[in-house]
Amino acid sequence: MTVWTGAGGRGAALAVWALTRAVLLLWVFKVLEMPGLDVTVDVSVIYRNWYEVLRTGSYPLDDVTWQYPPAAALAVASPALLPFLEYASAFFVLVLLCDALVLALLLYASGRPGTRPAGAWMWVAGVPLLGPTVYARYDLMVTAVAVAALLAGVRRPRVLGALAAFGALLKVWPVLVLVGTAKGRATRRAWTAAAVTAGALSLVAAVAMPGAFAFLTFQRDRGLEIESPAALVFHVARQYGWQGGIELRYGSMEFTGPQVALVSTVVLWLSVLAFGWLLVWRLRARTFAVHTAADAAFTAVLLFTVTSRVVSPQYLVWLVGLAAVCLVFRGTRMVPCAWLVLVATGVTVLEFPLGFAHVVASDAQGVALMAVRNGLLLAAALTASWRLWRACVPGPGAGRDAGEISPAARADTPASAP
């Protein structure tokens, strides 16, 4: 077991990370070629075009594929930090650096009492399972912010709040890392810091360039992406004569035709129900352990992923990152859910980019891949919700005070955190 723990475990993790990331770089730099779609086009064409617009002092107001909060401009413009490289090459290098940063944070956190290196291994193994897509989108950068927020939040709730706000202005979902903060002072500090940071950054973005919040309109008009869980209804319906079709809209392949609007509306209401469940859990939760914030964030992102109209392959890196933080803590309840996400990540690369033509055609292979991948995510979401509830909400007759940290959790609390 020494290969997995201690100094030997860290060395092994670094070696595997270096090997797998070298392969990812060979893919995105096209030294090696993965079958299927060329996933680097988003960087070399779409991101590059956005970058040119941003350089003029405006957000891409006339491009409906720009569906990101204002701080996303920082990620898109980040290759300017490496002016000696062309745009796409600089972007890939910066994503690699963010990848390395996440591993460093996880390894540092795993050196404290009550922790373990399993989180670092989750990151090492999970990221390359997505193939070159993971380096050809800016989602890994966002995940790095969320991971840093959760790990810092163990001891520094204000840092958690500030990073959560910044992450939310990069791609919205990192705001969910706030859902599991311990009731009382920790929540007040984290949520206040988040509100102040979000307000200040939003004001700066709105004043600095026009169109900072145009993305809200573009997101509102999105339809049902063919890779989302709810889209499985229409993949199956196509086998029985459904008259709808698939179109490239808002930068992704979406179903169009009879009943699509109805299913999209149902999905939105499912997201509302997921929010309602999280609210009830938050109100009734009494036991907050050192790992609760990570467990709750992982659960929340799972719930909103499986109830989303849009589930792109790169979304899996969010879940891999949050699962990795959960696994850092010995007391986490999310181990089986993390395994489900890891398997779902491996299946995802089979449907995109390798088998995306089958998904678009809704043939037997495409339907099977979608059913398996989304079934695994749904199972992970339901399991995580049940385990989080059992861990934090007292049963009949339990009498812990709100916000109490259990004795077992205190034993798991690290002496310090990054």
Number of C-alpha atoms within 10 A of each C-alpha: 7 9 12 16 17 14 12 13 19 22 14 16 24 19 13 15 21 14 11 18 21 12 16 25 18 15 20 24 15 13 10 12 12 16 9 14 14 16 20 20 14 16 21 16 13 15 23 19 14 20 22 15 14 17 10 10 11 16 24 23 16 9 14 17 18 21 21 20 20 23 18 21 21 13 19 22 18 17 23 15 11 14 10 10 13 12 21 21 17 18 28 23 16 20 23 19 13 18 22 18 17 26 26 15 19 28 22 16 25 26 20 17 15 19 21 21 24 24 26 29 24 25 24 25 17 26 28 21 23 26 28 27 26 24 29 24 22 22 20 24 23 24 25 23 22 31 29 20 28 31 25 21 26 25 18 18 27 21 21 30 32 22 28 33 32 25 27 25 24 23 19 15 21 25 21 22 30 24 21 25 31 26 18 11 12 20 19 16 18 24 23 16 21 25 14 14 19 21 13 11 16 20 12 13 20 13 11 12 14 14 16 24 17 20 20 13 11 17 15 9 10 19 21 27 26 27 31 21 24 23 23 18 13 25 25 15 14 16 11 9 8 14 11 15 14 16 15 11 17 18 16 18 17 23 24 20 12 13 13 19 14 10 18 20 15 15 20 16 13 17 19 14 15 19 15 12 15 20 13 12 19 19 12 14 24 23 21 22 28 26 27 26 24 34 29 28 27 31 31 23 21 27 25 21 25 25 24 19 26 22 21 15 20 24 19 26 27 25 24 25 27 28 30 29 32 31 27 27 29 21 20 23 21 26 17 13 23 25 17 20 25 26 16 23 27 19 19 27 22 19 24 23 20 15 18 20 16 17 20 20 15 21 15 13 16 20 21 17 23 24 16 15 24 23 16 20 26 20 16 25 24 16 18 25 25 13 18 21 19 14 18 22 19 15 9 6 6 9 9 14 10 16 19 17 19 16 10 11 20 13 14 20 22 18 12 13 18 15
